[in-house]
Amino acid sequence: MREWIAGRNPVYEALRAGRRHFFQLWMAEGAPAKSRLAEILELGRERRLSVQTVPKQRLQSIEEHHQGVALEASGYPYSSMMEMLALAEQRGEPPLILILDALQDPQNLGTLLRTAEIVGVHGVLLPLRHTASVTPSVVGSSSGASEHLLIAQVNLAQAIRQLKEAGVWVIGLEGSRQAERFDRVRLDGAVALVVGSEGAGMRALIRDSCDVLIQIPMRGKIGSLNAAVAGSVALYLVWSARGFG
């Protein structure tokens, strides 16, 4: 399977991460070969890629917001949960896993992946079905952060059981009255944070599998945050509890 990644940051991060196979690199005619485009060109040459200068119309057929560059690559390299736990052990850190329960919007998925990479999560778990997956659009909305993350597609209920057996505390994020305020729950240990879908939140089975539910206090007139914003805030709260290590 091959796909096209477009945009300066997504292409740059894909080449920098080097986790895919790469086939060819397209640069728009007249694009200034400086700053990020120059860095992309250098990475392409290091990887002995075929670099072609093409009309902007050809790039627009791939992605409207191409920013003058597109990269043909193999499909996204999904990982396993065991690799995530191994990464945490390698870093000498308690595991921090992000679980996304049937998130539908690629933009929201990309935003959460970008935050997850920034705060140093060891991996992201997605359901096997009924979810946004790591497409070129998501690579773009994550600004290429997806290329540096370990992401797995799993049976979430089974994965949560395995995480608990490994000593990971599973924390669900929601706004119900049953949820504890985040500052009354310890977040500095081994944690898997569960974020539900945009409309329905967590599915009942996944919600019931959580060790505890937390909420983010709000005081404005708007009743809720969207999934990407709420999940990003919660990830920073976990990172803060770890002393921003």
N, C-alpha and C positions, 0 to 999 in steps of 0.2 A: 504494500500500500504506500502510495506517495501522496503528498499534499503540499500546497504552497503556503508559506508564511510570509506575510507582508508587513511593512512598517519598519522604521529604523531600529527602535529598541527591541521589538520581538526578534528580528533577524539577527541583530548583534548578540543578544543573549543566547539564542539557539546555537549560534556558531561558537560562542564563548564556552557554553556548557559542554558542547561536543557529545551529547548523548544520543544523537540521531545519526543516520547516514545522510549525507548531502549529495545532491546530484548536479544542480546548476544554480547560478546566481544571476539575477537580472538587475541591471541598473538602468534608470531612465536616461534617455538622451538629454544632454544639457544639464543634468543634475550636478551641482558643484561638488567635486571630490574633496571635501574637507570635513573636519570634525567627525561626526559619527559615521558618515558614509565612507570616509577615508579609512576609518578603523574596520568597518565591515569589509572593505576591499582588501585590506591587509590580512584579515582573518581568512577570507576566501582564498587568497593566494597561498597562505600557509597550509591550507587544507587541499591545495591543488584542485580547486573547483574551476569548472568552466564558467567564466564570467562573460556575459553578453550585455551589450548596450542595445536597448530596445526602445521603440516609441512608447510614450506614456500611455497610449491607448491600450497597448498589450498588458501593461500593468493594471490598468483600470478594469480589464476583463477578469482579473484575479481578485482585486480588492480596490474599492473606490478610494480609500484613504491609504494608499500604498507608500506615500512619502518618498517615492523614487527608488524603491528597492523591493525585491521579492526573492525568496529562497525556496527551491524545491527540495523537500526533505522526506524522509521516511515518516511513518505514522508515529504518534506519541508513544514513548517507551514507558508503559505502566510498570509499577513496582509491586512489591508485596509488603504486607504488614510486618513480617519478620525482618525485612530490610530496614524498616523504620525503627524498630526496637533495637536493632543492631547499631544503627547510626547513633541513637541516644547513648548507648553503652560506650561506643567509640569516643563520643564527645565527653563522656563522664558526666552526663546530665540526666535528670529524671525525664522520662518520656513526655513529650508534648505532642499530642495527636489531634488533628482537626477532623471531625466527622461531619459530613454534609448530607443531611437526610433529604434526598429527592429535591434538591434545588433545581429550579427550572430555567432561570434566566442566565444566559451565558455572560452577560455583563456583571451580574452579581457574583457568579462563580469566579470570574477573572479578578474582581476586586478582592474577594476573600483570599484567593491564591496569592495575590500581591502582598496583602497584609501578612499572610502566613509565612511567606518567605522572609519578609522584613523582620519579624519577631523570632524567627528561628525555629519554627515547628519542625518536628522530625518526619512528619508525613501527613498526608491528607487521604481520608477514606471516602469513597463515593459508592453509592449503591450500584448493583449490577444493571438495574433497569430504572426507567421513569426518572431520569436525571439528566441534567446537562453534563456533557463529558468534555474532555480536553480537545477541542477543535481548534483550527487556526484562528477563529474568532475569539475564543477564550485565551489563546496565547497572546493575541493582540490586546485584549482588555486587561490582561494581567501584566502588560508591558514586558512580557518575556519571563516573568517570575516563575511561571509553570515549568520552564526548562531546567530550573535548579532544584525543583521539589521532587520528593518521592510521593507519587500519587498511585493509589490502588483502587480497583473496582472489586468490591467484595460483597458477600452477604453480611449486611451490617449487624444483624442480630447475633450471628455466629462470631463476628469479629469483636463485638463488645464483650461477649463471654470470654473470649481468649484474652482480651485486654485485662479484664478483671482478674483472671487467673495469673496474669503477669504482674499484678499489684497496681494496676492503673485505675485511678478514681475517675469514673465516667460522670461528667457534669453536663446536664442539658440546659440550654439557654431558652427561656420563654418568659412571657410577661404575666403569667397567671398569679392568682393570689396564693397558690400553694408554693410558689417559688420563693426561695430565700433571697434576701439582698446579698449581692456579691461580696460585700465586706464582712459578712457573717460566715463565710465559707472559706476554708483554707484552699489556696490556689497554688501553693508553692511546691507541691509534691508532683508525683507522676499523674498527669492529667490528660484525659481525652475530652475535648469540648465538642458538644453536639449542637449544631445549628440546623433548624428545620427549614422547610420550604417557605417560599414567600407568602403564600396565602394561608395554608393549613397548618403550618408549623411542623413539629415532629409527628410522625405516625405513632399511633397508640403503642405498638409493640416496642418501638425504639424509646419512646418516652418512659414507658414502664421499666425499661432496662437500665435507666440512669440511676446512679447512686444518689444523686441530689439534683434539684432544679434550682437555677439561679436567675435573678432578674437584674436589669440595670435600672436604677431609679430614674424617673423622669418628672419634671415639674412644669413643662410647657403645656400649651393647649392642644398640641398634636398628640394623639394617643399612643403612637408607637414609632419605632425605628424600623427601616426595612432590614431584611435579612443580612445584607452585606455590611451595612453600617453597624448593626447590633453585634454581628459576629466579629467585626474588626475591633470594636470597642472592647469586647470581652477578651479577645486575644491580647490586647495591650494590657488589660487588667491582670491577666495571668503572667505576662512578661514582667509587669511591675512587681507582682508578688515575688518573683524570682530575683528581684533586685536589678533588673535590666542587664543580667549577665550575658 
